Amino acid sequence: MKKIISLFLLTLFFTSCSGQNSSTKKTPLDEQIYINNITQLALKTHLTIVASDEMEGRDTGSPGQKKAGRYLIDQYQKAGIPFPKGATSYYQDIPAEFLNAQYNENLGDSENIWAFIEGSEKPEEIVVVSAHYDHVGIKKGEVYNGADDDGSGTVALVEIAKAFQKAKNEGHGPKRSILIMHMTGEEHGLHGSRYYSENPLFPLKNTVADVNIDMIGRRDEFHADSNNYIYLIGSDYLSTDLYNICEAANKKYINLTIDYKYNDRADKNRFYYRSDHYNFAKNGIPSVFLFNGTHADYHKATDEVEKIEFDALTKRTQLAFTIAWEIANRENRLVVDKDGN
Ligand SMILES: [Zn+2]
């Protein structure tokens, strides 16, 4: 009897151990699994909805934008990704007075949307991954769907968040916290990111980096023969570490051609100042902007889903993920060794 009990207990012991192994304990880390979790199909499914006429061009404060926002929140809830600790919902509410303060465009109240993957080792250190989800609405009866600008970045964020959450569920959560931010009011003057920088949920001094995505689903005239490229802007302005991480992550996992044409401070387009990362960078937070350049449909009603190159969108989304992954998981916080000028 005793022996049988022992065997019974032993069996129970091993069963519970192996049970733990398969569900909550760490499996060997293979980042490629999470990179591969970001698929063309998922991005296309989201973008077909986010950049449809139903969202009415997602103008800041409009019913169409709010509808797009609810779609995004649905995706986070379905994937079990919470809103950030310390927040009361997926929304950071921004009053109309703030949006109209610099220049009155009669914008209604609007919202940044956020989601959060809490870090396992240094949860107080925050890596922001951002993209704006507003666009320019309806003009003269035509819906400006903004599939590339910035539907592409919007759906990239959803899949990046899901890849981090999957890793966390499998015991490989990021060491630092990931704050996913869908910014509003970008097209009217980077309002959403400016609001966040003035009303941050987490102290800016604990904000390690911003990886910002704005237009990654198309190609420009300088890359007519291949979409296998990305412009990176600002990666070396504040932190040599950030520049090195972007280069290494791309070489190791993705192999896009990184084009630094617009990283030139003398470039007359001044793209560095024209998307949401700037409101982090101006506060000394290392920031990198992923961008495919402009094209004939830029800010036109013809910026449609049918023109998106989903193979390129997928690889660029994967690159943004691997950059954020490295920043979040590396031993040391990025060093700020430059002044940004
Ligand atoms: Zn944009």
Residues whose N, C-alpha, C, O or C-beta is under 5 A from the ligand:
A	BS01	ZN	D149 D150 D214
